[in-house]
Amino acid sequence: MKMAITGKGGVGKSTLAGILACLARDDGKTVLAVDSDPDANLAFALGMPEQERALIVPIAQRSELIEERTGAKLKQFGQIFKLNPDISDVTDRFSYDFNGIHLLVLGAIEAGGTGCACPENVFLRNLLSNIILQRGEIVIVDMEPGIEHLGRSTAQGVDLMIVVVEPASQSVATARSIVALAEQIGLRKICFVGNKISSESELAYLTDQLEAPRVMGFIPYSESIRQADREGLLLLDKLDSQVRQAFGAVYRKVFAIQEH
C-alpha cells in the first residue's frame, strides 16, 4: 500500500506518518517511510535520537549523486540534462534503518509551477515517482503542504491520500484545496484525519466541515505528544490509552481500504 500524508503546515502530518509507520511495523509489515517535507520532522516522530538524526544527509543535498545521474552541474543555467535519470538503487542505498523502519529523507522538492526545471528537482521527482510506482513494501510519504510536486502518473499510483486537518478555518480551507487539486490529477481515494481535538465543540466543528464518508477518525489533543517531541522520544511509546486507541482506529480503517 502506498499512502501520502498532507495538510496545512503544523497540523501533525509527521506525527501521523510516524505513528502509522510504527503501527504497521508492529503489525509485521515492511515499511518505507519517506520524508519529502522540507522541514524534515519524520525522524523526530519515529523517535530517532539526535546523534542519529545528525547523520542523515537528505537526497537533495547529495550533489555528486545528482550530478552523476543527471549529467549536469548544479546551480548552472542553460544545461542539457537527463530527464529520466537512473534512480533504481537510490532508496536502498540511502535509506536509514531505524528500529525496523526504513527512512528516506528527500529534502525540498519545489512545487510545480514555481519550482525550477533543474537537475535536482527532476531527480527528486523521478525518485518519488519510482518509490510510489515501483516499490513493493508499505510506503508512507510525509509530504510537504499541498500536492503540486506529485505528477499525474505518480498521483495515480498512490492508494490513499490522507489530509490531516485541525479544528481551524485555515486548515479546513487548505484541506479542501488539496482535495480539489488531488481529484484533478486523478487521485481516487482521499480521506481526512482530524487532529488536535481538545473539546466537543472542536469535534463538532470538524464533523460539520468535513465529508463524513471520507473521515478516518479524530485524534484528541495530546500534551504527551508535545512532550515526547521535545524530548526526541518515540511518540508511540508516550501516548495515553485514549490517544493510542484513536490512532489505532485510524490505522485499522486506513489499511482496511487496501482490502477493497
N, C-alpha and C positions, 0 to 999 in steps of 0.2 A: 504494500500500500504506500502511496506517495501523498503526503499532505503538506500544504503550505499554510503557515500561520501568519496573519497580518492584522492590521488595525492601526489606529492612530498611535503615534509615539507615546510611550508611557502607560499604555493600558494593561500591560502584563503579557505581551506576546512571548517574550523569552521565558517567563515563568511557566506558562502553559506548555511551551515546546519542551522545556527541560523536564517537567513532571511527566508529560506523556511519554517522553523517551525513556525515563526511568521505569514507568509502569510497564511499558512494552518489553523492556529488557527483563524485568522481574517475571514477566509472563512467558519468558523463554524465546522471545523474538530477537532476531539480529537487527540492530538499529544503527542507522547512519543519521546523525544529527548535523544539519548544515546551518551555519550561521552566515546569512547573507545580509544582515543588518550592519551598517557602518558602525553602530555603537557597540557591536560585538559583546553582548551580555550573556550569551547562551552558556559559555563556560562557567559563569557565576551560578547560573540556575542548576547546572549539573554538579555543583559543589567542588569544582576543581580548585585546588589550593593555589594561592597567589604565585608561589615559586614555579608551578607548572604552567599557569597561565602566561607567565613572563616568557616562556619558551616558544609560545605559539607565534608563528610568522604567517599572517594572512596571505592567501594566494595572490592577492592584488599587489603585495609588496615583494613578490618573488620576481624581480625584474629579469634576471638571467633566464629563468624558465620561460617567461612570456616572450622575451626577445628570441630565444632559440626556437620556440614553436611557431611564432607568427612571422619570423624572418624580418623583423623591423626593430629599430631602436625606439625606445620610449621617449616621449616628450619631444619628438621631432615631427614636423608637419610635412605633408606632401609626399608621403611614402606609399609604396605598394606593399601590402602585407597579406598573409593568408587569412581568408575569412572563415575557413574551417580548419583551424589548427588541430594537431593531434593532442587530445586531452585524455586518451583512454586509460593512461596509467596514473593520472594525477591524484585522483581520490585515494587510491590505495597507497600511494607513496607519501602523501602529505596529510592524511587524516591522523588524529591522535586518539589512541585507545585509552579511554579513561573509565575504569570500573565497568568494563563490558560494553561501553557505548563508543562508537567511532564518531569523533567530532571533526568536522572540516570547517575551517573559518575562511570564508571567501574574501572578506573585506568589502569595500564600497563597490557597488555596481551602479553606474549612473543611470538615472531614469530616462526612458525613451522620450525623444522629443527635446530633451535638454542635454542629454549626455553626448559625448563625442563618439564618432566612428573611429576610435583609436584602438591600437593593438590590445591594450589591457582590457578594455571594455568588451571587445569581441571575444577575447579569450575567456573572460568570466561568464559571458552569456552562453558560450558553447559548453563550458564546463557545467553550468547549472542545467542546461538542456540535457546533457548526457546523463547527469545524475538522475533526473526525473524520468527520462525516457528509457534508459538502459539498465540502471541498477536493479538488482533483484531483491535487496533487503527492504525492511521498513525504512522509509526516508521521511524525516520530519524537517522541514525547512522553516527556520525563523527568518521571515522576510523583513526587508525594510518597509516602512509605511508605504502603502499603495502597492500597485501591481504592475506599474509601467515597464519594469525590467523583465517581465515574463513575455516571451514571444508567443505568437498564436499556437504554434505546434507544441511548445513546452507547456503552455497552459492546459492544452487538451490532454496532456499526459498526467496531470495532477488528478488523483482520485477524489480529493476533497480539499477545499479551501475553507479554513476556519478564520472567521473575522472576530477578533476579540473586541468587546465593547464594554466600556464602563458607563455608569449612570450619569452622563453629562451630554448636553446637546451637541457639542462639537464632536465628541466621539461617535455619537449616533449618526451625525451628518457624514462623517468620514466613512463610516461603515456602509452607508447607503451608496456613496460614491464608488466605493470599492466593488460592491455588488454589481452596480451598473457597468463598470468597466470590465469586470470579470465575465459577465454574460456576453459582452460584445466580442470578446476574444475566444469564446467557446467553452468556458468553464461551465460544467453542468451541475456539479454538486457544491453548493456553497452553504455554509451554516454559520451560526453565531454562538459565541460563548460569552455570557455576561460575567463581568469580573468586578471585584472590589465592591460587592454589595454590602452596605453597612446598615440598612434599615428596610422595613417593609415598604416604605414609600419609594425607595430607590428600586426595589424589586418590582413594584407596581409600574414605575415609570418605564423600565426597560421592557417589561412584559407588554406594555401598551405600544411601545415604539417598534418592537421587532416582530417579524413574521413568525408566528408560533411554530409552524412546521419546521422552520429552519433552526430553532433554538435547541442546542445540545445540552444546555444546562446553565446554572448560575453558580458562581463561586463567591462565597462570603468574603468580605474584607478580613485580612488576617495580619495581625501585628507580628505573628511568629514568622511569616514570610519576610517581612521587612527586616526583622532581626537576623534571620538566617542569611539574608542577602548582605547585610552589613558585615557579618562575621565570616562570610565566604563559606558557609556550610551548605551541605546538600539539602535543598528545600524539602524534599520528600520526607526526610527524617524528622523535620521540625514541625510538620503540620499537626494541628489538633484533630481530633476524631471527626468533627463536623466538616472541616475543610477537606480533609483527606477523603471522606466519603463523597463530597461534591466532585472532587477531581476524578475519583474512581468512577462515578456515574457518567461523567463526560467521556472518560476513556472507553467505557463499555459501549456507549452509543456511537462513538466515532468508529470503533473497529467493527461494530455490527453493520455499518454501511458497506464494508468490504464484502460482506456475505450476500448482499442483494444486488 
